[in-house]
Amino acid sequence: MNVFDRSINMDALFKFSHISASTQEHLKRVYASFALCMLVAAVGAYINAVTHLFQLSLLTGLGALGLMVWLTATPHSRDTERKRLGMLTGFAFLTGINLGPLLQMCISINPSIIPTAFLGTATIFTCFSLSALYARRRSFLYLGGFLLSGLTLMLLSSLVNAFMGSTWLFTANLYVGLMIMCGFVLFDTQLIIEKAENGDKDYIWHCVDLFLDFVNIFRELLMILGMTEKQPEAFASVGFSLVQAFL
């Protein structure tokens, strides 16, 4: 045996024998829709930066929420597939526009924050997604209860901090929120696999889960990087009202 042989078997690397062929096809549709959402959201964010639509962030946020509710209420079928894809595209576009206030804030501090945060988010999302795909089925589903409990506690602490105005608590929420969202990538990916194995092939709604995970990680990293470039007290006082509502 040659201990210095470090050749990699690429066929084994991309082999998901624990996932059925139909579920693998489903995952391809999910990630293809996810790529479409990322492209449309980037277009929305760019349009926001050029036209300064961030002043309408409340309206775009309500519009995105309305499209999500409409998408939830529309059953998944071949007849409604194009209609639901249109809803998904509109939701991603409005989500990109709704990032405007935070993006404008980061541009005013240091424009390099945005590509750094995006590359960091892409790396985190890819690593945790692959971990969930390669891991034994259902091995991360136990995280659901812990993640929801942590998210609830974080929301409560955010409400309390709205009256306290503690910079330390604000910063702690950012880092805890980042860890929770990373956990949701693991949980949601394996949950999508289990749903698909049990016959739920609604790839459009499954795409929404992953897209929201990515966007939330991106927001957290933008805030964390922004606070390293500026005094935390000043950044938190402006950023609190913009980001905490999405947590």
Salt bridges, closest charged atoms under 4 A:
GLU25 OE2 - LYS28 NZ 3.33
GLU194 OE2 - ARG137 NE 2.82
GLU194 OE1 - ARG138 NH1 3.29
ASP200 OD2 - HIS206 NE2 3.54
ASP202 OD1 - HIS76 ND1 3.62
ASP202 OD1 - ARG84 NH1 2.76
